[in-house]
Amino acid sequence: MISKERAVERVESLLATMRLAHELVVHEVKEHALGWLVFWNSAEYARTRDLRDLLVGGGPYLVDQYDGSVHHIPVTTWVGEDWEELYLRQIKGVRAPDPLAASVLALMNSAGTVAAMHHLRKEAPRLSLREARTYVMAVRNGAEPPHELADLTREEEVCPPLAIETVAGPDRL
């Protein structure tokens, strides 16, 4: 488990390498279930809290609580509601369960496979008949539907969030 102090040290070392017209400093640190959220800005803003000294558009760093890796969360992603899910999917490879799988299974158990496929195609019209069948068979067999099919059950994002970027690998201390 990485300490708050070590998380700040890791981000400060990154900030020291950035070539900007302003001195950059850590001005706030918050504990989060995924690690430490480290907020940074100009030294002048940290000192005065005057909005005229605020650097906009940076976004916080997340220092992973287990391995100390450092990830930049773009500000537009940060203000969105799903940055944690994006982090888990992009960085950790953990996918959220498909929200339709439970209703498909319940319908299959109560009304049969055809009704479950009809429901699935109604809720996820991007699935072809063959894809819907593959999805339903996976759920029937107690498995998660394949990722590429589960992705088709979600609404297409008109403006997807900017990617979370790993800027420093695991802490070697």
Secondary structure, DSSP 8 states (H G I E B T S, - for coil): ---HHHHHHHHHHHHHH---SS-EEEEEEEEETTEEEEEEEEHHHHHH--GGG---S---EEEETTT--EEE--HHHHTSTTHHHHHHHHTS------HHHHHHHHHHHHH-HHHHHHHHHHH-TTS-HHHHHHHHHHHHTT----HHHHHHHS---SS-----EEEE-----
